[in-house]
Amino acid sequence: MPDKPNNVFNVGHSVPNLRDIIRQHSLRLETALSLDPGSARIEVQCLLQFVLQQNRAYLLSHPEDVLDAEQQARYAALFERRLNGEPIAYLLGEREFFGLNFKVTQATLIPRQDTELLVELALQRFPSPQPSTAQGGGSLYRVLDLGTGSGAVALSIAHARPDAVVTAADISNQALAVAGENAQRLNIGNVRLLCSDWFAELHHEHYDLIVANPPYIACDDAHLMQGDLRFEPRAALASGVDGLDDIRRIAAQAAAHLNDHGWLLLEHGHDQAARVRDLLRQSGFVDVFSARDLAGIERVSGGQVFSHTVCQHPPFPA
């Protein structure tokens, strides 16, 4: 069992300096959470940086410094929570994604590097920026992010392409509040937040691109009780017996909300690519494909719609 917070610094002995804390507590995290040495060291450094409100260079240049009593108490509480498995992103309240820093809470999933592939593939499907669009003329490229959570995908796309208008939808008002705060913090104004159960509140709106990182874990998957997933919102993770209930729903309804030549891109589980491609084809998508993440796993699948008539989409409400 992990030590209680008041034993983190071995009461009765001299208070360890920053070098000692990093060395000793990295080893404890390695053992308790089966982390690799590099990750464990980075996590301890992140906790110290958070408590001290200093950067990593400060830790490296002041190895003999010791924490004062208040800093010890704050660090000990955070370290104990991490020993018990709570994700480092929730402890720090933020996570970097696609070069931007996002606030995260337990109302949202933690943005992961694997999902950056979804953003990259989305940006590849944008047309070249048009001067008339940037100056307020022409037609803006319309993007929908379903299940936006912290807003990481929607805001990353909007930040990279200010000539787009992005709708970020989520069924959770708590998650939308976090996404809204991230939009303000990052000064991104070309995003609209909408409370919607997938397409329920989108009515007759149409988009050039729809992206989603929906729940895709089977409801009885043992991984839901392991690691970071234990602390993340279950509704944003699990989706039916085979994990594909929400993907089926999105695939079946997306074409009705896409303009001609529009794309749907879906993140999914490591072993679901073939089934997701089948669902896309059954829903009338063509040019169906899957793309691999940095680990070589088919992580995102998508398809395009052609030659169907849609109503001219109305402008976004002010």
N, C-alpha and C positions, 0 to 999 in steps of 0.2 A: 504494500500500500504506500502511496506517496506520503511524504512528510506533511504535517500540518503547517500552515503558513508561518507560525511563530518558530518553527524549526528550520526554515529554509536557510537561515544563516548560521545554523549550529550555535544556538544561544549557549553562552558559557565560554565560548572561544572568541578569539579576536575576529572582528568584522572583516570579511574578505574584501579585497579591492576589486576593481572592474576586471582585471586579468583573471583573478581567481574565480569570480562569478562565471565568466564566459567559459573557462575551462571546465569547472566542476559541474555547472548546470547543463552544459552541452552534453556531457556524458549521461547525466540523469535523464534528459529528454530522449537520447538515443535508446536507452534501456527501456524507459516507460512506454514510448510510442513507436519503437522500431524505426526511428528515423536514421538516415545516413548522416555521418558526422558533419558534412558541410551544411546540410539543412538545419540540423540541430543548433549548430553554432550561429547561423544566420538568425534563427528564431530568438535565441537568447539576446543577441545583439539588438534585434528589433524591439524587444521588450525594454531593454535598457535605454535605447534611444527614445522610446515613447515616454518613459518615466523621467528621463533627464531633459527631454526636449532638445536633444542634440543629434547631430548626424554621426554616421559611422566613423568619419575621420576623427571626430572628437574622442570616441572610444579608443581608437588606435593610438592616439597621441597622448592620452591621459590614463594609461593602464594602472597607475598606482592610486588613482582617486577612489574614494569610498563613498557609498551612499549615506546621506544623513538619515535620521530616524524616519521622517515622513516618506522619503524615497524608498527606504527599505520596506516599509509597510505596503506601499503601492506596488512595488515590484514583487514582493512575496505573494500578495494576493493574485496578481496576474500569473505568476509562475505556477502557483498551485492549480489555478484553473487550466493552464496549458497542460500540466502533468495529468490532469483528469481528462484530457482529450479535447477540450474546447478549441475550436479553430483559431489560429493566430489572427486571422482577418477579423473575427468578431471581437477579439480582445483589443485589437488596435483600432477597430472601427473603420478600416479602409483596406482597399486592395487595388494594386495597379493592374490596369488592363489596357492593352493597345496603346501604351504610352501615356495614358491618362490615369489620374488617381481618383477612385470612386469610394464614396462612403458606402458601407454595408452594415446592415443590422440583421438580427435573426428573423426579420420579416422578409428577407431576400436571400436568394442563393448567393454563394460566393463566386464572383467571376473567375473563370479558370482559363489558363493559357490555351487549352484545346479549343475553346470557343472563339478565339481570335481568327481561326480558319473561317468561321462563318462570316465575320466582318470582311476578311480579305476577299472571299468569293463574291460577296455582295458588291464591294467596290469595283471589282473587275467587270461587273455587268452594267455599270453606269456609262452613259454616253460621255463623250468629251465635253468639258464645260464650254458653254456658249457665251460669248460676251454679252449678247442681248439679255440672257437670263440673269447674269450677274448685275446688270444695270436695271433690273426690274421688268424687263420685257420677256417675251417667249414663255415657254411652258416649263414649270418646275418639275423635276423628277420626283415622283411620289413613292415613299417607302413606308411600309407597315412592319413594325416589330411586335410580334405577338408574345405575350408572357414576358414583358420587359424586365420585371424585377427591379434591380438597382438602376436600370437604364443603360447598362454597360454597352450592349450591342447598338441600341438606337443612338445613343449619344456619341459613340465612336464613329458611326457612319455619318451622323450630322456634323460632327467636328471636321471629319476629313472632306466632306462635301457640303459646304455651306450653300451651294446652289440647289440642294435638295430640301424637300419638306418631309419630315419624318413624323409618323404617328406611332407613339409608344403606348401599347394597350396592355392592361393587366387586370385580372379580376380582383386583386387585392388593393384596397385603398392605402394600406400601410406601405406596400411596396411602391405604389405610385408617389407617395409622399417622399420616400427616399430618392426615387428617380428625379422628382422635381427639385429636391435640394441639390442633387448632383448637377442638374442642368444649370442651376443658379451659380453654384461654385465654379463650374467650368465656363460660365458665360456663353452657353450655347442656346440660341434663341429660336432655331429652326426646328423645334420639336414640339409636338402637341401631345399631352398626356390624356389618356382616355380610360375610364373604368369599363371594361367589357369582358365578358366570358367568351374568349376567342372572337368570333365575328358578330356576336349577338347585337352589339350596339353600333355596328358599322353600316348597317342598312344597305344603301345603294352606292356607297363609296367604292372607288376603284383605284388601284395602285399599279405602278410599274414594277414593283419588287416587293415581295413579302418574305420576311425572314422570321424564324422562330427557333428558340431553344426550349422546347416544351418538356414536360415530364416524360421520361422514357424508361424508367426502371420498373420491373415487375413488382407488384405490391408485396410479394412474399420473398423478394430477393434478400439474402442474408447481408449484403453490403449495406443495406439501409440501417443496420444496427452496428456499423463499424465506422471508425475514423470520423472525419468531419461530417459525414452524412447524418450521424446521430443528432446533430445540432441544427441542421438546416430544415426549412419548412417542408414537411412531408408532401403537402399538396403540390409543391413545385418539383418533386422528384419522381413520385410513383404514379403509374397510369395503367391500372388494370392488370389482368393476369399475365399478359405477355409484355407489358410496358408500352404498348402501341395504341392504346385507346385514344389518346389526344392527337397523336400523329394521324390516325385514321380520320378523325373529325376534321382536322385542319386540311388534309389532302383532299377530302371530299368537298369542302366548301370553298377552298381558296380560288379556284378558277373563276367562280362567279364574282370575285372581287379583284380580278387582274385585268389590266388592259391587254389588248392584243400584243403579242410578243413579250408579255410579262413573265417574270420568273418567281418561282417559289423555292426557297432554300431552307432545309430542315437539319438541325443537328440531331443526332440519335446515338444509340448505344453502340458499343464496339462490335457486336455481332448482329446488328439489325439492318445493315445496308441493303442486302438483297431484298428483304421484305419491304423496306421503305420504297425501293425502286419499283417493286411490283404495285404498291399502293398508288404511287404517282402515275404509273401507266394506266392503271384501272380508272383513275380519275381524269384521264384524258390528256395528261402531260406528255410532251415529246422532248427529244434531246435529253432524256433522263440520264443522270450521271451520279457517281459518288466520288468524293475527294478524300484523300488521306491526310491525317494530321502529322505532326513532326515525329510521332512514334510509329508511323506507317499504318495506322488504323483508319479504316474508312469511317470518317466521323461526320461528314455532311453529305447529304444527297439533295438533289434538286431536279427541277424540270421546268419547261417553258410551255406557255399556251399560245396557240396560233388560231387565226381564222375563226374567231367567234365574235359575235356582235355584242357589244356592251353599251349601256347608256353612257352618255357623256357625264363624267363625274362632276359633282357640284364642287364649288370652292370650299375650303375648310371654313368652318364658322370662326368668326373673329374671337 
